[in-house]
Amino acid sequence: RGRAYPIPPHLSNVGSDLCRGLLQFAKSKPLGPRGLYWLKVHLANFAGNDKITFDERVKFVDEHMDVVRRSAENPFEERWWMGLEDPFQGLATCMEIIKAIDSGDPQSYECSLPVHMDGSCNGLQHYAALGRDKGGGRYVNMCAESKPQDVYSGVMKDVIRIVEEESKRELDFDTTDPDSLTKAQKIELKNNKAAKLLNGHIDRGVVKRPVMTSVYGVT
């Protein structure tokens, strides 16, 4: 697995929200029958609604179309867009949605705005595909589900449960003299102390990095 980084230090697709909000494809294409739908999904994602169904995301934007229009037409007065996770990319999407609607024929409207499509822990997706693991594939969104699945949250729940159980467990040997313990007992004591320190502090962010990078051989 690798990455390709652009030479320009400022205006690039891996730059800031402002940079990415300015970028468009050189060649525009008609939105077609589903293009406006995906623009709305794109905007809903910026509003933090990326854990609900695609139809629910479209509904969210439709219900907020008045504020979307005001943001597109007068962004200095209407500040709703500034509360989005990536405000400038969100504002660009607001403008594109309104342009498509106002064209009178959204399917024929030519759009050049990139719409993000992200994988769900690509390494685990490859593992699930190679092993034809339906259970694992479901957790990384390779199976049809009504709502997006989040493998990191699933692992987080298991880790929280295991850490909590270990933190409450009473060791069945005397720990007053660590030097007298066997190697196995020292490891057991270390794990128990670590669980007591970590209990109540595990969140999705703690779990994401080791889960995401373990399939790339990170130690």
N, C-alpha and C positions, 0 to 999 in steps of 0.2 A: 504494500500500500504506500502511496506517495502523494505528494501535492505539487502542483505547478503554480508558481507565484509570478504575477506580472512584474515587468521591469519598472513601470511608473510608480513612484513612491506615494503618490497622492490619489489621483483619480483612478480607481480600480475596483473590480468586483469583490475584492477582499478588504476594501478600505472601510471607512466609517459609514455610518448611516447616511450622512449627507452625500458622500461619494456615490453610494449605491442607489440613492434616491434620484441622482442625476442621470445615471446610465440607462441607455436604451439600446435595443438591437439596431444595427444599421439598416436592416430591411424589415419593414412592417408586413404583417399578414392579417387577413380577415379573421375575426374572432371565431367565426363559425358557430354552430349550434350550442356549444358548451363553453365558449371563451368567456362570456360575461359571468357565467356561473363561477369559473375558477378565479376570476378577478375578485369576486365577492369573497370567496374562500380565503384568498390571499390577504385581503383587508381584515377579515375576521381574525386571522392568525396574528396580525399585528396588534389587535385589540385583546390578545390573551385568550382567545377562544379556540385554542388548537387541540383541546381534549374532548370536544363534542363532535357529533357527526358532521359531514360536509353539508348536508341539507340544513342542519341547525345553524351552521355558520352563515350560510346564505340567508337564512331567515333573520339572523341577527343584523346583517347589513341592511336588509330590506326594511327592518323595523327602525333603523337609524338613518334611513336615506335622506331625511331632511337635513340632519347635521352633516352627513357626508357631502351633500350638495353645498351647504354653506361653507364647509371647509375648502371645497374645491374652488368656489367662486370668490370667496373673500377670506383667505387664511389668516390675515392680520386681525380680523375682527372675530372670527369663529376659531377658538383655540382647542376644540375637541381633539383634533389630530395630534396636538402636542402631548396628549396623555397616552398615546400609543407607545408600544415597546420600541419601535423604530419609526419615529414621527415623520421623517422626511420621505422614507419609502412608503409609509402609509398615506402621506399627502399626495404623492405621485399616483398612488393607486386610486385615491378618491377622485382625482382629476380625470384619470383614464376611464373610470366607471361612468362618470357624468358625461364625458365626451361620447362614450359609446351609446348611452341612453338617449342623449340629445341628438344623435345622428339620425334617429328615426328608424335605423336598421342595424341594431347591434351586431347581428351575424356578419354583415358586410363591412362593419367598421374595421379599419386597418389599425392594428395595435402593435407597438414595438416594446412594450413594457415587459421585463422578465417577471415570471411568476415562479416563486420558489417551490421546488419539490425535493424534500429531504428524505434520506433513508432512515431506517430505525435500527441503529447499531449494525452497520453493514457487515461487520465481521461475524456476528451471530447469525445474520441472514444467510451468509455463505455456509456456515456450519449447518444450519437447519436445512438448507437446500441440498447440500451434499449428502446429509444423513437422512433426507426425507423425513425429518422430524416435524410432525404436524403440530405437536404441542409447543415446541420451541418456535416454529414458524408463526404460530398464532400470536405469541408474545412480541414478535418483531414485525407484525403487520404484513405477513405474507399470505394470510388467509382472509377471506371475506368476513368482516365483522361490522356490526352496526356502529361501533365507536372505535377510535384509535386505541391500540394497546400500548402500554409503556413498560418495557422490560425492566427499566431501572427502578420504577416504583414497585414492581413485583419482587425484585431482588431485595429492595430496601425493607419491605415488610418482613421477609424471611430473616434478614440480618437483625432487624430490631427484635424479633421474637427470640432468636438464638442468643443474642447479647443479653436480653432481659433474663432469660432462663439461667444463663451462666452466672450473671451477677447475683442472683438469688440463691445459687447452689452453695451448700455448706461443704467444705472439703473434709474428707474423712481421714485426715492425717494432721499431725501437729506442725504448725508453720512458724513456731517461735524461733526455731534455729534453722534457717534456710540452708546452712552449710551441711546439715546432716541429711538433707533430702536427696532422694535418688534423682537421676536426670529426668525421668518421666514426671516425678512429682514437682520438680522445679518448673517444667513446662506447664503443668496443670495449674500451679500457683500463679505463674506469669499471666496465663490466659484469664484466670479468674479475676486478678487485679485489673487487667485491661478492660474486662467486661464491666467491672464496677465503675471505671473511669468513663467509659464510652456510653453507658446506659443513659438514655434520654437525650443523646447528642447526635444520633444517626439521622441524617436526612438524605434526600435524593442526590444532592450535590456530592455528598461523601461517597456514595455508592457508584455514581455514574462513571467517574474516571477509571477505577480499576476494572469495572465490568466492560467498558468500551475498549480499553487498551489491552486487556488480558489476551484477547484473540490475536493480537499483533506481536505477542511474545514479550511484552513488557514485564519486568520483574520488580 
